[in-house]
Amino acid sequence: MHQFRFFFMIFIGSICLSTFLLHNYYPKSIESISWGYAADATLGIMFFNAPIKYVDDWRLSPLFFLLPFLGLATIAQGVINLSNLLFQQKRHSEEWQKMLAKSLENHSIVCGLGNVGVRVVEHLLKFGEQVVVIEKTPDSRFVNEMIALQVPVLQGDARDIQLLEMANITKAKALLAVTNNDLVNLEAVLTARDLNPDIRVVMRMFDQKLAKQIDRALGIPHSYSSSARSARLFAQAAISGDILDSFEFAGTVINAVQLLVESGMELVGQTIDDVRKHEVTVLLHEKSTGELDWNPSPNNTLNVGDKLLIMTDRDGINRLEKTAKKKLTLSKHAAIE
């Protein structure tokens, strides 16, 4: 609609003007023309099929000569533009990407299409979000992947005001600066805030200390160091392979742990309440049948093949490991001893 706005303006404007003139100035001695008939007559004249007689009136006679050529010109231009856009879409041209990006509203803009950026886009799409990507390197290996996902990719510097405007920054709800350059990320975030003060910004920072300083000085709380966040997860995963994710809250490291109920475990036949007695939080119970139970009932019985999603600290993991040991393993150790 944005691309064809001038075509529609000319077409509709011509119809309205002609309908007005025919309704008000066509001689009633020849024929009385209602508003609907005037509109129908206008379309007929425009397509070389005039349903009314020609009259020699300076207010009406130009319509009989100009409308057919105007209709032919506007329709021809529309066909040319449509064909051009379809051709550009097929080739995934830069102009097509710009048009798609400009048409989005309430979307997220991801600056940087590296290993982090492409995963951010994938997660946003899973959440049902619309995304525009800004990538400086034209031959990035992820560009074609994004185009295949129908995500418009704008090529250029994320700090460029014109490029951010092409991404419709004023109508976007979030900007995520995840390039591998701290300065570029910071400038992109500040520029985005200038153009859209209400936009939510998320910034990747390699220097965690700098991220905290930016938070205090500029009020950008969502500044994250991917290396700092992944380091905690790596360390926790070395301790227990069942940890899915790890984060810090109120000075305590909280772990998301997956617990699989296997044959021979003491957990078999126990209830969710028995697990919670170890001072852990059970968020999700996936039964062996595939059924998901959020915030499961304390009376749910655990069977072989069930999975639990548990939130706990390091001490909670230790308590779970003691409970999750297999009876056969314990018996074997007892026999050796």
N, C-alpha and C positions, 0 to 999 in steps of 0.2 A: 504493500500500500504506500509506503514511503517513497519507493522508487517510481511509482506511477502517479504520484500526487498531482503533477502538472497536467497529465493526460486527463485525469478525472475532473480536475478543476475546469479545464477548457470544455470538455464534453458536457458536463452538467450545467456550466454557465451558459453555454450556447442554447441548450434545451430550454432553460428557464427564461432566457431573454426572448427567444422565438415564441414560446408559449404565451408569454405576457403580451407581445405585440399582436399575435394572431387573435387572441381573445378580446383585446380591447379595440383593435383598429380594423379588423377584417369587416368589410361592408355587410351589414345585416340584411341588406336588400338582396344579396346573393345567397348568403347562408349564415345562420346563427351558429356560432362556434362556442361550445362550452370549454371549460378548462381542460377536461379530459380529452375532448376532441382536438383541442389546440395542441396538446402534448403529442397525441397520436399523429397529427398532421406534421408536426415538426420532425418526428422520427421518419415519417414517410418521405419528406423532402430531402432529409439528410441522406437517405439511401436510394435516391433517384426514383422515388415512387410517390409523387405528390398526389394526395387524395382530394385536394381542393384546387379551384381554378386560380390562375395567375391574375393578380389585380395590379393596375398601374398606380400604385401609391408609394411615395418615396419612403414611407415607414415600413412597407411590407415587401416591395419588389426586390430589395437587396437579399432578402431571405431566400428567395427562389434561386438566386445565383450563387450566393456564398455558402449556404448551408451544405449543399452537396460536396463542394470542394473541402470545406472545413471538416465534414464527417469523414471524407476519404483520407485527408491528411492526418487527422488525429488517430484514426483506426490503423492506418499504415504505420505511423510512428509507434503506436502501442504494440503492434505485431513485431516490429523490428526490435523494440526494447525487450519484449518478452523472449524472443528468440535469442537475443544476445545474453540475457540473464541465464536462460536455460543452458546455453553453451558454456557460460562461465561456471555455472554450478557443476556441470559435468567435468570440467577441468579443475575444479576446486581453486578457482582463481582468487587473487588477492582482493579484487573488488567484491566478489561474492562473500568473502569472509567479513569484510568491512560492513556490508549490508546486513548480514546476519547479526553481527555484534551490535550494530546501531539499533536493531529492532527489539533487543532484549530489555526487560525491566525487572527490578527486584532480583537481580542475579548477582553472582560472585565473580570477581575478576582475579585471576591467578597470574601473578607476574613471575615468570621463570618456569621453563619446561624441562628441568633436569630430572634426576631420579626422584627428588622430593616432590617437585611440582606435578609430575605425571601421576603420582600416587595420591596427591591431594585432590586432583581433578577426578580421579576414579572414585574416591570416597564421596566427593560432593555429588557425583552423578548417582551413586547408590542411594544417597539421601534424597534424591529427586530434585536436586538443585540445577538451575541453569548456569552455565559457566562460559566465560570468555577468557582466553589465554593471551598473554602478551609475552612474546619470546624474541630476544634480540638476535639469536643465531638462526638464519633462514634455513640452514640444512640440518637442524636438530633432528635426531633420529626418531623423536616422538611426535613430530608434526603430523605426519600421515596417519598415525594412530589416532590423534585427536580429531582429525578431519573425518576419519571413518566413524567416529563416535558422534559426529555432527556437532562438534565443539569448535566454534570459530577461533582461529588463531591469527592475531595481529602481530606483524613483524616490526620490531623497533625497540627503542629504549623505554622501559616502564616509567621513567621520569619525565617523558615527553608529554606535555599538557595536551597537545593535539591528539596524540595517540590514546590518552586516557579518555578524551572526549569521544573519540571513535568507539571506544568500549562502553560508551554511555555511562560514564562514571557518576553523573548527577542522579541517575535513577538506579544505580547499583546499591545493594545492601551490604556488601562486604568486599574488601580488597585484601588479598593474601600475597604478601611480598616474600617469595621463597627462592630468590636467586642466590647464587653463591658469593654475592658481594654485599657485605653489611651496609656500605655507604649507599649503594643503589637501592637496597631495601628501605633504608631510612628515608631517603629523598622521595621515593615513590609513595611511601605512606604519608609523608608530610604534604606532598602535592595533592594526593587524593583527599586529604582532610580540608585543604584549601578549596577544592572544587565541590566537595560534598561534606560539610561539617558533621553530618549525622551518620556517615558511613562507619561501619565496624571494620577495624583494621587488625590484621594479624601479621606479625613480622618474624622472619627467621633471622637469627643472629648467631654467628659462630662464637662470639665472645659473650659468655653468660654474664660476666661482670658489667659489660657495656649495656647489656639488655636491662639489667636492674637499674642502672643509672638513667637510661632513657625512660624507664617507667616512672622514676621519681621526678625527673626534670620535665618531661614532655607529656606525662600522663598517658603513656601507651602501655597498658598492662599486659597485652598479649604479644610479648616478645619472647621467643623461644629459641634455645640453642638445641639443635637436633642432636649434636654430639653429646651434650650434657644429659639430655633426656634418654638417649639410647644407652649411654654408659651404665646408668642404673639398671636398665633392663638386662644388659649383658651380664652384669655382675650377679643379679638375682637369678638369671637363667643358669649360670654356672653352679649355683647352689641347689636349684631345683628345676628340672626340665619341664615341670607342669605349669610354670608361670607364663601367663599370656601377656600381661602388661604390668607395669609398675609406675607409680607416681607418688609424689610427696604431698601430704596434707597435714597441716598443723604440726609440722616438724616430725611427722611419722611417715615412714615409707609404707605405702599400702600396695598390696599385690593382688592382682586378679589371677586366681588359681583355678585350673581345670582339674577335677578329680574324677577319674574313671573307676567305676566299681567293677572289679575283676573277680573271677572265681577264686575262692580261697581267702578273700579278705574278711576281716572281722566286721566290715561294714555291711556285708550281705545280710539282709533280713532286719537291719536296724532301720530307724526312722530318721527323718530330717531333724527332729528334735534332739536325737542322740548326737548328731553331728554338731548342732548349734551349742551343745553343752561344752564343746571345746573352745567356746568364746570366739567363734567365727561367724560371719554373715553369709548365709546361703541365698544367693540372688535368683538362681535359675536351676530347675531340675529338668534335665532332658532324659526322658524315659527311653528304654531300649527300643520301644516301638516308634520313637521319633517324636512323640508328643512333648511339647514344651509347656512347662508350668512355672510362670513367673511368681516370685515370692511364695514358694510352695508351702503347703500346710505342714505343720509339725508332725502330723500323723502319716505322711507319705512314707511308704516302705521302699527301701532301696533293694534293687535287684541287679543281677549281673548284666553289664552292658549299659547301665545308667550312667549319666554324667552330671556333675554338679559344678556350677560356677560359683566360686567362693571368693569373698573379699576378706583379707586378713593381713596382719603384719608378719614379721619374720617368726616371732614366737608361735603364732598360730600355725604357720607352716610346719614347724617342728612337732607341734601337737598332732596335726593331721597325719604326718608321716608315721608316727607311732601307731595311730589308730588304723591306718591303711595297710599296715604290714600284713602279709598273707600268713594264715595259720600254718600252712605247710612249711614256710620258711622258718617260722619260729620253732616248729617241731624239729626241723632238721638241725638247727643250731643247738637245741636242747639235747639231741641225741649225740652230737659231736662232743658237747661238753661232758 
